Amino acid sequence: MNTMELEIGLYDWAALPCRSCANAAHVPGELLRMARARTREEARPRDIEFHVLQESWATATVVPVARVLMAGMADRGVAPVARNQFLDLLSSFVFVDDDELADACKDAVRAGTWSLYEEILSGDSKGSALLAYWLVKEVETTPARVERLLATARHLLPENLYED
């Protein structure tokens, strides 16, 4: 069993809502499929958009999905292309139109913040590092830590990083 499967087992997915299906019972399979992906095309989320999230409108299922994605970020066996897709989804989840769901997703991200720091500091992908950095910046409660991260890892982030 891996970290994602451990987290997936905590939820009754058939009782969770889906925008396109009767329920979210199909979502765990989609998350595990993404985690096993080795190419960008394989890693694309097929049954997340229009199921869990449509543009910025989310169902309550977005929160357990965020928790599962963060569990996946803790698994270094998940390929970089899948990690990038996880980060992209998480970046959408923390800005959904429902403040309560957005806050719950931020809490899920915050619970695994060190995985995001590791993603940035690994130097594996500037794209993933950028997504992880914006998530850290959104959820980190210690501004000095974000400043230190940027000072330490600036060379691992895209050159055109906009900082206000």
Secondary structure, DSSP 8 states (H G I E B T S, - for coil): --HHHHHHTTS-GGGS--SSSSSSTTHHHHHHHHHH--SHHHHS-SSSBTTTEETTEE-TTHHHHHHHHHHHHT-TTS-HHHHHHHHHHHHHHTT-S-HHHHHHHHHHHHHTHHHHHHHHHH-S-HHHHHHHHHHHHHH-S-HHHHHHHHHHHGGGS-TT----
